[in-house]
């Protein structure tokens, strides 16, 4: 299968290393990467350090989407703010009917992406992995798991879902098909969005947020707001959703930081609009009051300005 991973950071690099190592001859595994990262991968391969050991894959480096055609499977592992300039070029690189897996933070968006990728068959996807690029050519996975849950967002998707899961599982990725991907994505959003916002606002690690009464109260309030919003959007998460999210947070190392927190710290573009910004827009549509996310958004927007 002619595969292209778009995005060579912690998540995209992780999958590229796995798939390239597992399918050295069976499939063409490409990775969109540039600069020193691309040079190191060409020289010595892409190293993935996992809790269980290290592997090295040798994906084909692609530096420009204009240079690739007839991609059968595209995996989007980029931040939302990169999509506008990327999607038109990606559309030209895809084979007709190509499968596209968007590993994006946020809520379901296959319908929106299909407007830019009209010939593609899109999936809704959740990925669960803690992974980061530590230096050019080296990815470090902190979590003991790398798990993907997906569902095809097109008619008669069952065969494609099974084929994609088989392909990803061959790379050592735990992959399952969800009968209700919207619930899966809202559940993840309830965890990721508040943690990103509160850690960024206070500049605190996971452990500090969970033990600081002021930060924890804001975290819980923002999680409850998302649970209310999910129900308004037709995806109730149940009375234990917030408690489960807090339990998940407690399983992370106390020193863990969120990606958005790191982006704010170094002055890079952030996913604030994907997180609390999106909550505010949806809450307005449904007439909901979300003071916790309003405080997070205003505080971080002021910092950006």
Secondary structure, 3 states (H helix, E strand, C coil): CEEEEECCCHHHHHHHHHHHHHCCCCCEEEEECCHHHHHHHHHHCEEEEECCEEEEECCEEECCHHHCCCEEEEEECCCHHHHHHHHHHHHHHEEEEEEEEECCCCCCCHHHHHHHCCCCEEEEEEEECCEEEEECCEEEECCCCCEEEEEECCCCCHHHHHHHHHHHHCCCCEEEECCCHHHHHHHHHHHHHHHHHHHHHHCCCHHHHHHCHHHHHHHHHHHHHHHHHHHHCCCCCCCCHHHHHHHHHHCCCCCCCCHHHHHHHHCCCCCCHHHHHHHHHHHHHHCCCCHHHHHHHHHHHHHHC
